[in-house]
């Protein structure tokens, strides 16, 4: 961040003049009337040095990270990004008091789909918890369903997500994300030899998860959907380390995912109101780094309320000329998502009404397909323009968006070719059918291979596994007809 040297003292007399000293710790309440909120934290320049303090040890830690933010560091769910240029280091001129506008700032864990946080390892969650503290979240909510093995269920059909385990062996697109595994499963449970052992490993995993969260100062809530008092009591007995057990969300949920489980990239439209608690639900975290950062910054306010615009994220870590094309790319993704939501909400949703419905129909190609391709193509161009202009270590943040948009462009092209194949099949033109199926296979393979290049979390691998099951493999079988 900076090459400057400074002394850090704890519990020293702030009245002693030492302007190059950093005083770390929460204050004496008797000297600070109005000291009420446990989440309050501040940076105050004084003759005795810079006071980096808060109303609790955790709030004091947030003040440390706020100091880093004011010197250009950006803390995101997936990583820290230092500034391109080290700012001039100074302990002077700080008079910042941050008070929470949202009392509960919750992150919802686990999930019910392979394309979610359902298969995250303990190590991956520990890294996330560290980032959440830097972003001033104060709670995590472990969301369980009664059928899930995490809730203590070891029946024949219990698992993490509904349905069979996902086969990722053999001819599969984007295979690199599976590192040679034959089945996509939770890493802590994959080695279980029986349902009973699987249940034991699941409970041990959740207990370790609770310990990891609390170690970082996060309040832990377990939510068992629709549970009665007896079930909640039983779950509390299983997980005594949890702070609360409930049957419904504690706070309004902000969902960073398309409705219906679509795996297309999009920009979530959430309005965050001041003084409103919230719980974040984001199956694919890296898709929404920028929005989650903005949400975290808006959760606190000081007298100038600065530092929560998208430009305040992008400019310090990417440099000039990046904000505009990045915003243009986001706008194109947003328009594409709105178009699909209006014309075909099930597009990109693996399942019964999945990808092969395009091949199984001889209806004319929907007109919106061409517009979707145009919008995704525009997003690709804008994100790559932003990536080209960016400097140094922030490019992974931009490349994620560029390649997810490229994935979407190829996926739409695969759907287009599959429909042309279906039309040719109905017309009895087998040569045209094969040609179009080959084009669809190539486009789907390219889509998943490009996605795999920026897969950074298990939910990405789960999404790729689902799309192989829903589209790539059925297309290969269609070639053999």
C-alpha positions as CSV (number, residue, x, y, z in Angstrom):
1,X,0.0,0.0,0.0
2,X,2.8,2.4,0.9
3,X,6.5,2.4,1.8
4,X,6.0,4.6,4.8
5,X,7.1,3.5,8.3
6,X,4.9,4.1,11.4
7,X,4.8,2.9,15.0
8,X,1.6,1.2,16.2
9,X,0.8,1.5,19.9
10,X,-1.9,-0.1,21.9
11,X,-3.4,1.4,25.1
12,X,-1.2,4.5,25.2
13,X,-1.9,8.0,26.4
14,X,-3.4,9.9,23.5
15,X,-2.5,13.2,25.2
16,X,1.3,12.6,24.5
17,X,2.3,14.3,21.3
18,X,3.6,11.8,18.7
19,X,2.1,12.7,15.4
20,X,3.7,9.8,13.5
21,X,2.1,7.2,15.9
22,X,-1.0,5.0,15.2
23,X,-3.1,4.4,18.3
24,X,-5.1,1.2,17.9
25,X,-8.0,0.1,20.1
26,X,-11.5,1.0,21.3
27,X,-11.7,4.1,23.4
28,X,-12.6,4.8,27.0
29,X,-16.4,5.4,27.0
30,X,-16.0,8.1,29.6
31,X,-14.1,10.2,27.2
32,X,-16.5,9.6,24.3
33,X,-20.1,10.4,25.2
34,X,-22.6,9.0,22.7
35,X,-20.5,5.9,22.2
36,X,-23.4,3.4,21.6
37,X,-23.3,1.2,18.6
38,X,-21.0,-1.8,18.8
39,X,-20.3,-1.4,15.1
40,X,-19.2,2.2,15.3
41,X,-15.6,2.8,14.2
42,X,-13.5,5.8,13.3
43,X,-10.2,7.3,12.2
44,X,-9.2,10.4,14.1
45,X,-6.1,12.5,13.7
46,X,-4.8,13.9,17.0
47,X,-1.7,15.5,18.4
48,X,-0.9,12.0,19.9
49,X,-1.2,10.4,16.5
50,X,-3.9,8.7,14.4
51,X,-6.5,6.9,16.5
52,X,-7.8,3.8,14.7
53,X,-10.7,2.7,17.0
54,X,-14.0,1.1,17.3
55,X,-16.7,0.3,19.8
56,X,-15.6,-3.4,19.9
57,X,-12.5,-5.4,18.9
58,X,-14.3,-6.3,15.6
59,X,-15.2,-2.7,15.0
60,X,-11.6,-1.7,15.6
61,X,-10.5,-4.2,13.0
62,X,-13.0,-2.6,10.6
63,X,-11.4,0.8,11.3
64,X,-8.0,-0.8,10.3
65,X,-9.5,-1.9,7.0
66,X,-11.2,1.5,6.5
67,X,-7.7,3.0,6.8
68,X,-6.6,0.6,4.0
69,X,-9.6,1.6,1.9
70,X,-8.7,5.3,2.3
71,X,-5.3,4.5,1.0
72,X,-6.6,2.8,-2.1
73,X,-7.0,-0.9,-1.2
74,X,-10.3,-2.5,-2.4
75,X,-11.6,-5.5,-0.4
76,X,-13.9,-7.8,-2.5
77,X,-15.4,-11.2,-1.7
78,X,-12.8,-13.0,-3.8
79,X,-9.6,-11.0,-3.2
80,X,-7.9,-7.8,-2.2
81,X,-6.8,-5.4,-4.9
82,X,-4.1,-2.8,-4.1
83,X,-4.0,0.6,-5.7
84,X,-2.0,1.0,-8.9
85,X,-0.1,3.9,-7.4
86,X,0.8,4.1,-3.7
87,X,-0.9,7.2,-2.3
88,X,1.0,9.7,-0.2
89,X,1.0,8.3,3.3
90,X,-0.3,10.6,6.0
91,X,-1.8,10.3,9.5
92,X,-3.1,13.8,9.3
93,X,-6.5,15.1,8.3
94,X,-8.7,12.2,9.4
95,X,-12.0,12.9,11.1
96,X,-14.1,10.0,10.0
97,X,-16.8,8.3,12.1
98,X,-18.6,5.4,10.5
99,X,-22.0,4.3,11.9
100,X,-24.0,1.4,10.5
101,X,-27.0,2.1,8.4
102,X,-27.9,-1.6,8.2
103,X,-27.8,-3.3,11.6
104,X,-27.6,-6.9,10.3
105,X,-25.3,-7.4,7.3
106,X,-25.7,-11.1,6.6
107,X,-24.1,-13.5,4.1
108,X,-26.2,-16.6,3.3
109,X,-24.1,-19.8,3.0
110,X,-24.6,-23.2,1.4
111,X,-27.3,-23.6,-1.2
112,X,-29.5,-26.2,-3.0
113,X,-27.8,-26.3,-6.5
114,X,-24.4,-27.5,-7.7
115,X,-24.1,-24.0,-9.1
116,X,-24.1,-22.3,-5.7
117,X,-22.0,-22.3,-2.5
118,X,-23.4,-25.8,-1.7
119,X,-20.1,-27.6,-2.5
120,X,-17.6,-25.1,-1.1
121,X,-14.8,-26.5,1.0
122,X,-13.9,-25.3,4.5
123,X,-10.7,-23.7,3.2
124,X,-12.8,-21.7,0.6
125,X,-15.2,-20.6,3.2
126,X,-12.5,-19.5,5.6
127,X,-11.0,-17.3,2.8
128,X,-14.5,-15.9,2.2
129,X,-15.1,-15.2,5.9
130,X,-11.8,-13.2,6.0
131,X,-13.0,-11.1,3.1
132,X,-16.5,-10.6,4.6
133,X,-14.9,-9.2,7.8
134,X,-12.9,-6.8,5.7
135,X,-16.1,-5.7,4.0
136,X,-17.8,-5.3,7.4
137,X,-20.4,-8.0,7.3
138,X,-21.3,-9.1,10.8
139,X,-23.4,-12.3,10.3
140,X,-23.4,-15.5,8.3
141,X,-26.6,-17.6,7.9
142,X,-26.2,-21.3,7.2
143,X,-29.4,-22.0,5.1
144,X,-30.4,-25.6,5.2
145,X,-33.3,-27.6,3.8
146,X,-34.9,-30.6,5.7
147,X,-33.7,-33.0,3.0
148,X,-30.1,-32.0,3.2
149,X,-27.5,-34.1,4.9
150,X,-26.3,-30.9,6.7
151,X,-29.6,-30.8,8.6
152,X,-28.9,-34.3,10.0
153,X,-30.8,-36.2,7.4
154,X,-29.3,-39.5,6.4
155,X,-32.3,-41.0,4.5
156,X,-31.7,-42.7,1.1
157,X,-32.6,-39.6,-0.8
158,X,-30.7,-37.1,1.4
159,X,-27.9,-35.1,-0.1
160,X,-26.9,-31.6,-0.8
161,X,-29.0,-30.8,-3.8
162,X,-32.0,-32.7,-5.2
163,X,-31.3,-35.3,-7.8
164,X,-28.5,-37.6,-8.6
165,X,-24.8,-36.8,-8.2
166,X,-23.3,-35.3,-11.4
167,X,-21.1,-37.5,-13.5
168,X,-18.1,-35.5,-14.8
169,X,-16.1,-38.3,-16.3
170,X,-15.6,-39.1,-20.0
171,X,-16.2,-36.7,-22.8
172,X,-17.0,-33.4,-21.1
173,X,-16.5,-29.8,-21.9
174,X,-14.6,-27.6,-19.5
175,X,-13.0,-30.7,-17.9
176,X,-10.1,-28.8,-16.4
177,X,-12.3,-27.5,-13.5
178,X,-12.9,-31.0,-12.3
179,X,-9.2,-31.9,-11.8
180,X,-9.6,-35.5,-12.8
181,X,-12.6,-36.3,-10.6
182,X,-15.4,-38.5,-11.9
183,X,-18.2,-37.1,-9.8
184,X,-19.0,-33.6,-8.8
185,X,-19.6,-33.7,-5.0
186,X,-18.8,-31.8,-1.8
187,X,-15.1,-32.3,-1.0
188,X,-15.7,-33.1,2.6
189,X,-18.2,-35.8,1.9
190,X,-16.9,-37.4,-1.3
191,X,-14.9,-40.1,0.4
192,X,-17.8,-41.4,2.6
193,X,-18.4,-45.2,2.3
194,X,-22.0,-45.1,3.5
195,X,-24.9,-42.8,4.1
196,X,-24.2,-42.9,7.8
197,X,-20.5,-41.9,7.3
198,X,-21.7,-39.2,4.9
199,X,-24.0,-37.8,7.6
200,X,-21.2,-37.8,10.2
201,X,-18.8,-36.0,7.8
202,X,-21.5,-33.4,7.0
203,X,-22.1,-32.6,10.7
204,X,-18.4,-32.3,11.3
205,X,-18.0,-30.0,8.3
206,X,-20.8,-27.6,9.5
207,X,-19.3,-27.6,13.0
208,X,-15.9,-26.6,11.6
209,X,-17.7,-24.0,9.5
210,X,-19.3,-22.4,12.6
211,X,-16.0,-22.4,14.4
212,X,-14.3,-20.7,11.5
213,X,-16.9,-18.0,11.3
214,X,-17.0,-17.2,15.0
215,X,-13.2,-17.2,15.1
216,X,-13.4,-14.2,12.8
217,X,-16.0,-12.4,14.9
218,X,-19.1,-13.3,12.8
219,X,-22.4,-14.1,14.4
220,X,-23.7,-17.5,13.2
221,X,-27.3,-18.2,12.4
222,X,-28.7,-21.5,11.2
223,X,-31.9,-21.4,9.2
224,X,-33.9,-24.6,8.6
225,X,-36.6,-23.8,6.2
226,X,-40.1,-24.4,7.5
227,X,-38.9,-26.1,10.7
228,X,-41.1,-26.4,13.8
229,X,-39.9,-25.8,17.4
230,X,-39.0,-29.4,17.9
231,X,-36.9,-29.5,14.8
232,X,-35.2,-26.2,15.7
233,X,-34.4,-27.5,19.2
234,X,-32.9,-30.7,17.7
235,X,-30.8,-28.7,15.2
236,X,-29.6,-26.5,18.0
237,X,-28.5,-29.6,19.9
238,X,-26.6,-30.8,16.9
239,X,-24.9,-27.5,16.4
240,X,-24.5,-25.9,19.9
241,X,-21.9,-23.4,18.5
242,X,-24.5,-21.5,16.5
243,X,-25.7,-18.3,18.0
244,X,-29.3,-18.6,16.7
245,X,-31.4,-21.2,15.0
246,X,-34.5,-20.1,13.1
247,X,-37.0,-21.3,10.5
248,X,-37.1,-18.2,8.3
249,X,-34.7,-15.5,7.2
250,X,-33.8,-12.9,9.8
251,X,-33.6,-10.1,7.3
252,X,-34.8,-9.2,3.8
253,X,-32.9,-11.2,1.2
254,X,-31.0,-9.5,-1.6
255,X,-30.7,-12.1,-4.4
256,X,-27.8,-11.8,-6.7
257,X,-29.0,-14.4,-9.2
258,X,-31.5,-14.6,-12.1
259,X,-34.9,-15.9,-11.2
260,X,-35.4,-19.6,-12.0
261,X,-31.8,-20.7,-11.6
262,X,-30.5,-19.4,-15.0
263,X,-26.8,-19.6,-15.4
264,X,-26.5,-16.7,-17.7
265,X,-24.3,-13.8,-16.5
266,X,-26.3,-10.8,-15.4
267,X,-26.2,-7.6,-13.3
268,X,-28.5,-7.9,-10.2
269,X,-30.9,-5.0,-9.7
270,X,-31.1,-4.6,-5.9
271,X,-32.0,-1.4,-4.2
272,X,-30.3,-1.1,-0.8
273,X,-32.1,1.2,1.6
274,X,-30.4,2.9,4.5
275,X,-31.2,1.6,8.0
276,X,-32.4,-1.7,6.5
277,X,-30.9,-5.0,7.5
278,X,-30.3,-7.4,4.6
279,X,-29.1,-10.9,3.8
280,X,-27.0,-11.5,0.7
281,X,-27.8,-14.6,-1.4
282,X,-25.3,-15.0,-4.2
283,X,-24.9,-18.5,-5.8
284,X,-21.9,-17.4,-8.0
285,X,-20.0,-14.9,-6.0
286,X,-17.4,-13.8,-8.6
287,X,-20.1,-12.6,-11.0
288,X,-21.1,-9.9,-8.5
289,X,-17.9,-8.7,-6.9
290,X,-18.5,-5.1,-7.9
291,X,-22.1,-5.0,-6.6
292,X,-21.2,-6.7,-3.4
293,X,-18.4,-4.2,-2.8
294,X,-20.9,-1.3,-3.4
295,X,-23.4,-2.9,-1.0
296,X,-20.8,-3.2,1.7
297,X,-19.7,0.4,1.3
298,X,-23.3,1.7,1.5
299,X,-23.8,-0.1,4.8
300,X,-22.0,2.6,6.7
301,X,-22.0,6.3,6.4
302,X,-19.8,9.1,7.5
303,X,-20.2,12.9,7.1
304,X,-19.0,12.9,3.5
305,X,-20.5,9.5,2.6
306,X,-17.8,9.0,0.0
307,X,-16.4,5.9,-1.7
308,X,-19.4,3.8,-2.7
309,X,-19.6,4.6,-6.5
310,X,-18.5,2.0,-9.0
311,X,-15.8,4.5,-10.2
312,X,-14.4,4.5,-6.6
313,X,-13.8,0.7,-7.0
314,X,-12.5,0.6,-10.6
315,X,-10.4,3.7,-10.9
316,X,-7.9,3.2,-8.1
317,X,-7.1,-0.5,-9.0
318,X,-7.5,-0.4,-12.8
319,X,-6.6,3.2,-13.9
320,X,-8.0,5.6,-16.3
321,X,-10.2,4.6,-19.3
322,X,-11.7,1.5,-17.7
323,X,-14.9,2.7,-15.9
324,X,-16.8,3.7,-19.1
325,X,-16.3,0.4,-21.0
326,X,-17.0,-1.6,-17.8
327,X,-20.2,0.3,-17.3
328,X,-21.1,-0.2,-21.0
329,X,-20.5,-4.0,-20.6
330,X,-22.7,-4.1,-17.5
331,X,-25.4,-2.2,-19.3
332,X,-25.4,-4.7,-22.2
333,X,-25.6,-7.7,-19.8
334,X,-28.5,-6.0,-18.0
335,X,-30.4,-5.4,-21.2
336,X,-29.8,-9.0,-22.4
337,X,-31.0,-10.4,-19.0
338,X,-34.1,-8.3,-19.2
339,X,-34.8,-9.5,-22.8
340,X,-34.4,-13.1,-21.8
341,X,-36.6,-12.7,-18.7
342,X,-39.3,-11.3,-20.9
343,X,-39.1,-13.6,-23.9
344,X,-37.9,-16.9,-22.4
345,X,-37.4,-17.0,-18.6
346,X,-36.3,-20.7,-18.7
347,X,-33.3,-20.0,-21.1
348,X,-30.1,-21.0,-19.4
349,X,-31.9,-23.0,-16.7
350,X,-30.8,-26.6,-16.6
351,X,-33.6,-29.1,-16.1
352,X,-36.7,-30.5,-17.7
353,X,-37.3,-27.5,-20.0
354,X,-33.6,-27.3,-20.7
355,X,-31.3,-26.7,-23.6
356,X,-32.4,-29.6,-26.0
357,X,-35.9,-28.2,-26.4
358,X,-34.4,-26.0,-29.1
359,X,-33.4,-29.2,-31.0
360,X,-36.7,-30.9,-30.3
361,X,-38.8,-28.1,-32.0
362,X,-39.2,-27.2,-35.7
363,X,-40.7,-23.8,-34.9
364,X,-38.9,-20.8,-36.4
365,X,-36.0,-19.4,-34.5
366,X,-37.3,-16.8,-31.9
367,X,-36.6,-13.3,-33.0
368,X,-35.1,-12.4,-29.7
369,X,-32.1,-14.7,-30.2
370,X,-30.5,-12.3,-32.7
371,X,-30.9,-9.4,-30.3
372,X,-29.4,-11.5,-27.4
373,X,-26.4,-12.3,-29.5
374,X,-25.9,-8.7,-30.4
375,X,-26.1,-7.6,-26.7
376,X,-23.7,-10.3,-25.5
377,X,-21.4,-9.5,-28.4
378,X,-21.4,-5.9,-27.3
379,X,-20.7,-6.9,-23.6
380,X,-17.8,-9.0,-24.8
381,X,-16.3,-6.1,-26.7
382,X,-16.7,-3.6,-23.9
383,X,-15.3,-5.9,-21.2
384,X,-12.3,-6.7,-23.3
385,X,-11.8,-3.0,-24.0
386,X,-11.8,-2.4,-20.2
387,X,-9.4,-5.3,-19.7
388,X,-7.0,-4.0,-22.3
389,X,-6.9,-0.6,-20.7
390,X,-6.5,-1.9,-17.2
391,X,-3.1,-2.3,-15.6
392,X,-1.5,-4.9,-13.4
393,X,-3.3,-7.0,-10.9
394,X,-6.9,-5.9,-11.4
395,X,-7.4,-7.6,-14.7
396,X,-8.8,-10.9,-13.3
397,X,-11.7,-8.9,-12.0
398,X,-12.5,-7.6,-15.6
399,X,-11.5,-10.8,-17.4
400,X,-14.2,-12.7,-15.4
401,X,-16.9,-10.5,-16.9
402,X,-15.4,-10.7,-20.4
403,X,-15.3,-14.5,-20.5
404,X,-18.6,-15.0,-18.8
405,X,-20.1,-12.7,-21.5
406,X,-18.2,-14.8,-24.1
407,X,-19.7,-17.9,-22.6
408,X,-23.2,-16.5,-23.0
409,X,-22.5,-15.5,-26.6
410,X,-21.4,-19.0,-27.5
411,X,-24.3,-20.5,-25.5
412,X,-26.9,-18.5,-27.5
413,X,-25.1,-19.5,-30.7
414,X,-25.4,-23.2,-29.6
415,X,-29.2,-22.7,-29.1
416,X,-29.5,-21.1,-32.5
417,X,-27.7,-24.0,-34.2
418,X,-29.7,-26.6,-32.3
419,X,-33.0,-25.0,-33.5
420,X,-31.7,-25.0,-37.1
421,X,-30.9,-28.7,-36.6
422,X,-34.4,-29.3,-35.3
423,X,-35.9,-27.6,-38.3
424,X,-33.7,-29.6,-40.7
425,X,-34.6,-32.8,-38.9
426,X,-38.4,-32.1,-39.3
427,X,-37.7,-31.4,-43.0
428,X,-35.9,-34.7,-43.4
429,X,-32.6,-33.0,-44.4
430,X,-30.1,-35.2,-42.5
431,X,-27.0,-33.5,-43.9
432,X,-28.2,-30.1,-42.7
433,X,-29.2,-31.6,-39.4
434,X,-25.7,-33.0,-38.8
435,X,-24.0,-29.8,-39.9
436,X,-26.1,-27.7,-37.5
437,X,-25.7,-30.2,-34.6
438,X,-21.9,-30.1,-35.2
439,X,-22.0,-26.3,-35.0
440,X,-24.1,-26.5,-31.8
441,X,-21.6,-29.0,-30.2
442,X,-18.7,-26.7,-31.1
443,X,-20.4,-23.6,-29.7
444,X,-21.4,-25.4,-26.5
445,X,-17.9,-26.8,-26.1
446,X,-16.4,-23.3,-26.6
447,X,-18.9,-21.8,-24.1
448,X,-18.0,-24.2,-21.3
449,X,-14.2,-24.2,-22.1
450,X,-14.2,-20.4,-21.9
451,X,-16.2,-20.4,-18.7
452,X,-13.7,-22.9,-17.2
453,X,-10.9,-20.4,-17.8
454,X,-12.3,-18.1,-15.2
455,X,-13.9,-20.6,-12.9
456,X,-12.8,-19.6,-9.4
457,X,-15.2,-21.3,-7.1
458,X,-17.0,-24.7,-6.8
459,X,-20.3,-23.1,-8.0
460,X,-18.6,-22.4,-11.3
461,X,-17.6,-26.1,-11.6
462,X,-21.2,-27.1,-10.6
463,X,-22.6,-24.8,-13.3
464,X,-20.3,-26.4,-15.9
465,X,-21.3,-29.9,-14.8
466,X,-25.0,-29.0,-15.1
467,X,-24.6,-27.6,-18.6
468,X,-22.7,-30.6,-19.7
469,X,-25.5,-32.8,-18.4
470,X,-28.2,-30.5,-19.9
471,X,-26.7,-29.5,-23.3
472,X,-23.3,-30.8,-24.3
473,X,-23.8,-34.5,-23.8
474,X,-27.3,-34.6,-25.3
475,X,-26.0,-32.8,-28.3
476,X,-23.4,-35.5,-28.8
477,X,-26.1,-38.1,-28.5
478,X,-28.1,-36.2,-31.1
479,X,-25.2,-36.6,-33.5
480,X,-25.5,-40.4,-33.3
481,X,-29.1,-40.5,-34.3
